[in-house]
Amino acid sequence: MSTETKQGQFGQFGGSYVPPELQEVMDYLSEQFNKYKDDPEFNEEFRYYLREFVGRENPLTFAKNLTDKLGGAKIYLKREDLNHTGAHKINNVMGQILLAKRMGAKRIIAETGAGQHGVATATVCAMFDMDCTIYMGAEDTRRQSLNVFRMELLGAKVVAVDKGQGRLKDAVDEALNDLVVNYQNTFYLLGSAVGPHPFPTMVKHFQSVISEESKRQILEKEGRLPDAVIACAGGGSNAIGAFAHYIEEEGVRLIGVEPDQAPTMAEGVPAVIHGFKCLVLLDDEGNPRKTYSIAAGLDYPGIGPEHSYLQESGRAEYVMVSNEEVLQAFQVLSRTEGIIPALESSHAVAHAMKIAPQMSRDQIIIINISGRGDKDVEQVFHMLQK
């Protein structure tokens, strides 16, 4: 299940490129994560909260109407949208908050794009009575105002970052700056499979519950593994979780889907961003390129180091879809299955709609529905009105 070539490295990608004082924090975090990830008591508590608070395990739903409409492969939906707080983000957040508690942290910071990671972080901080500060791009606070209110309702302080484009990259910048200043009492609860080691490995570990469940569920339902697993890819946390337990299954295609206006895997080059090396979209001056996605959670000029390695090694494939295809998929899944997907997840649905008709009826696709679309309905309403 692991593609780490050595600790924190995925081929040429990964690593930790941070100031010395912050490296000490990363080393301690790595030590504590390695101490607890296989600890029976820690894992029993993690599983307890996944079951009793998050609501796992969630279903692997056969999308019969969508399958019939497309006329090809059987389509199953892994229902991360049914988790408490409405997305996959809570899986990782629950693991990290339990780790932070054991490390004696009193203050939690996080970054968020679409707001789902921020909501999940604020939720567990309320539950465990932790001080919580969420950094969010000013542009994203406007796009996702409902999630901003949710975070504040849960007791979090939301800091709107108006530097740069006012989007996810800028929120990460500010969260890392905060950590550099306040590392002695602050735990950075990073939401995606990015950042300096051990964050990508840690996020994958906690998100791998997605594929752990879906693999068992598809074997129970179909008696065999799927032909393809499809997930949207921004930073890459839901995708790496959806892929994790299939990486060693060579017969299963792993497909990550990006916005065509943030084509990191198609046009990115190896570079360091936010303390780690991955494929990055750079401008002519060598700085991270301005990106855009109608899905705020995918609006990032880099991607997780393991995804970069999975593409370079040929184990996974990464494709692009357009905003028009995403909006169509958002509406099609809503109307055929009664499931309104997040705009992020709609990227995966859009690509599945392309390839399913080209596959035979005895083939199987699993789409990771990483979140529900409640947060996006108003935005989509205005886009469709135009």
N, C-alpha and C positions, 0 to 999 in steps of 0.2 A: 504493500500500500504506500510505501514511502519512496519518493524519487530524490530524496536528499543525497547528493554525492558525498558530502561531508556536512558536519553540523552547520546549518544555516545557509548551505550552498546548494543550488540546483544547477549543475553545470557551471557556466560562467555567471549565473544570476544569483541574487540574494545577497548575503553578507550583512555587514553593519558598518556604515560610514557616518559616524557621529562623533562629536567632541569627546575627549577623554573622560570628562566627568559624567557624561551621559552614557558612555560605554560601560562604566562601572554599574550604572543602574540596569542596563541591558543584561550584563553578565549575572547580576543578582536575580533579575526576573527569570532568566534562562535556568538558573540553578533551582529556583523555587518551582518553576513549571515542571522541570524534569523530576523534581522530588515528589510532586503531588499527582502528576498525570496518571501514574500507575498505582497510586495509593488507594487501597480498597475503601477506606473510610471517606476519602474525598469523592471517589467515583460513586459511592452509594448515595452521598448527599446530592451530587450533581444529577444522578438519575432520578432521585426523589423529586427535585424541583422541576426537572423536565416533564415528569409525569403529572405532578400535582399542581404545578403553577403554569407551566407552558402549555400543557395539554397533549403531550406526545404519548404514544406514537400517533402521528397523523396519517390519514389514508393515502393509499395509492389508488386513485380513482380511474376506472376505465371510462374514457371519454367516448361513449358509443355514438352519440349524435355527431360529434366532430369527425370521428372515424368514418361514419357512413357518408357524411357530406364530402369528405376529401377522397374517399374511395380507394384507399391504399392501406398502408401499414396500420396496425392497431395502435392507438394512442392512449397512453396512461399519463395521468397528472399526479406528480408528487405534491401534496397539498400543504406546503409551508405557509400558505395564506391563512390556514386555520389555526396557526399558533397564536397564543396570547400576544397581543400587540400587532398582529397581522402580517408578520414576515419572518424570514429565517433568522434575522439578526439576533433574536432573543436566545438562540442556542449558544452562540459564542459569548454573549453578554453574561449569561448565567454562569458559564464556566469561569470567565475572567473575574466576575464579582466575588465568587467563592474563593478564588486564588488571592484576590486583593484583601479579602477579609482575613485570610490566614497570614498574609504578609503585614498585617497591622495598619493598612492604609486607612486614612480618615477622609480623604478627599479624592473624588473621581473626576477626571476630565475625559472628554470624548469629542470627536469630530462627526459631522453628519452631512450628507448631501440631500437625499430625499426626505430625511428626517426620521426614517424608521429605526436606524441605529440609535439616534438621539432619544427617541421615545422609549426604546427598549432599555437603554442605559438609565434614563430617568426613572423608569418603572422599577428596576431592581435597586436603584439607590434609595427610592422611597421605601421599598420593602425592607432593606437592610440598614436604613437610617444613616445614609452616607451623604456628605456634601457633594453636590453635582454641578459641574459647569460644562455646557455644550457649546462648541464652536461650530458655526454654520455660516456659509457664505451669504452675504446680504441679498444677492439675487435669489438664492434658494429659499431664504426666509419669506420672500414675496411669493414665490411659486408654491411653497408648501406651508402657508400661514396656518392651516389647521393643525399640522404637526407641531409647529412652534407653540401654539396654544396648549396642545396636549403636554408637551414637555414642561411648560410653565405650571400647568395645573398639577403636575406630578412633583413640583417643588424644585425643578432645575432652573439654573440661571442660563439663559440662552444669549450668547454673544454673537451678534451679527458682524461678520468680517467683510469690510468694504474695500479691502486691498485687492489688487489684481482684478480678476473678473468677478470677484465676489461669489466664487463657486467652491466646489469640494476641495480642490487643490489648495486654495487659500485658507480654508478651514483647517486642513491638516497642518499647514505652515504655522498657524497660530497656536494650535494645540501642542506642537513640538516645541515652540518657543516657551510656552507655559511650563512644559515639563523640564526644560533646561533650567529655568529659574526656580521651580518649586519641587524638584525631584525628591527632596528629602521626605515630604509628607504626601506626595501626590502619586496616584496610580493612573496611567494613561490607558483607558479601555478602548483600544483601537478596534474599529469595526470591520475592516476588510483584510484580505490576505496580503497585505502590503506592509511596508515599513522595515526597519532594521530587525535582524534576528533578535529575539525568537518570535516576533509577532506573526509572520506568515505561517510558521510551523504550528504555533499555538492556535491560531484562528482555524486552520485546517483541522486540527485535532478535535476541536469542539464542534465544528460544522460537519464533520464526517458522519455524524449521527444520521444525516439525510440519506446518504448512500448505504449506510449500514442497514437502515430500515428498508429502503426501496429494493435493495438486492434480495433481502429475505422475502419481502412482499411479492415481488415478481416471480420468484421461484415457487411460492405458494400458489399464485394465481395461474401461472402459465407453465410451470415446470421447467423453465429455462431462463437464461439471461436475456436482456433486451438486445436489439441490434444497434441501437443508438441511444445515448443520453444527451439531452440538449438543455443548456442553461444560458441565461444572459451573462455577460462578462463586462464589468466595469473595472473595479479593483479586483474582483474575482472571488469573493467569499462564498456566495451561494454556489457558484460553479465548481469550486474546488471541493466543497462539501458534497455536491451531487456526483462528482467524478471519483472521489477518493477510493471507494471500495471496488471500483471497476478498473482502476489504472492497470492492474496486473492481468486483467481479462482482455487479452489481445483481440478477441472477436467482437468487442463492444466499441463502437465508434463514440468518441467523446467530442462533442461539438459545442464550442462557446460562440455566443452571438453578440456582436458589438454594434453600436450605432455607426452609420456610415459617415457621420460628422465627428466621430472620435475613434478613427480606425487604428488603434494602437498596434494591433497584431499585424495588420497589413502594411503599415507605413512607419512603424516605430523602429528605433535603432537602440542597441545596448547603451545605456547611460545610467548615471546615478540620480535618483530623485528621492527625497524624503528619507535619506539614510540607507537606501538599498539599491541594488542594480537590477534593472529589468529593461524591457523594451519600452521606450519613451518616444512620444511624438515631440520632435524638436523643430523650432523655427530656424530661419537662416542665420540667426545669431547664436544658435546652440542652446537657447532657452526653451523650457517646456511650452509647447504650442497651445494657443487658445483652442479650446474644444467646445462642442455644444451637443447636447442631447435633450430631447423632450422629456427624457427620464433623468431627473436630477441625480439619481444614484449611479448613473453610468458616465457621468460627465467628468472624466478623469484622464489626464494625458499619459498615464502609465498603466501598469497591470501587475498583478502578483508575480513574484519571481518564478514560482513553480509553473504558472501558466506559460511564461516566456520559455521555460525549459521544455514543457510539454509540446509547444509548437516547434521549437528548434529540433527536438528529437523525433518529431513526426508522430508522437503518440496521440496528440489531440489536434483537431482542426478548428480554425477560428474564421468566422464568416461575418459579413455585414448585412444589415437590413436598413431600409430607408424609413423616415418618419411616417410616410404614407402607409407603408406595409405594417408598421407597428400600430397605427391607429386602426387599420382594418382588422388586424388580429385582435385588438382590444375589444372591438365590437363583435366580431365573429364568435369568440369564446363566450362572451356575455350572452349572446342570443342563442347559441346552440346548446350550451351546457349550464346556463344560469350561474356562471362563475365569472365575476368581474376581476380580471387580473391587474396587478400593478403594471404601469407602463414599462418598467424594467422587464418584468416577466413576459410581457407582450412581445418583446424582441425574440425570445425563444419560441413562443407560439408562432410568430411570423415565419421563422425559418422552417419550423415543423410543417407549416402549411405548404411550403414549397416542396419539401422532399418526400412527404408522406405519399402523395399521389404517384410518385415514381417508384415506390416500393411495393412489394407484393403483400397480399392480404395476410399472409402468415408471418410477416415481420412485425417487430415491436419497437415502438419509440416511447421513451419516458421523457416528458417535459417537466423540468423543475419549475413549479409555479411559486416563485420565491416570495411573493407577497400579494396582498389583495389591493384592489384598485380604488378603495374608498377615498384615499388621499389624492387621487388623480382625477376624480369625476368632474370636479368644477373646472379644472384646467382643460380637460378633454372637451367639455361642453363648450367652452369659449373657442377652442381651436376648430371644432366642427361648425360652430356658428359662422366663423370666418369663411 
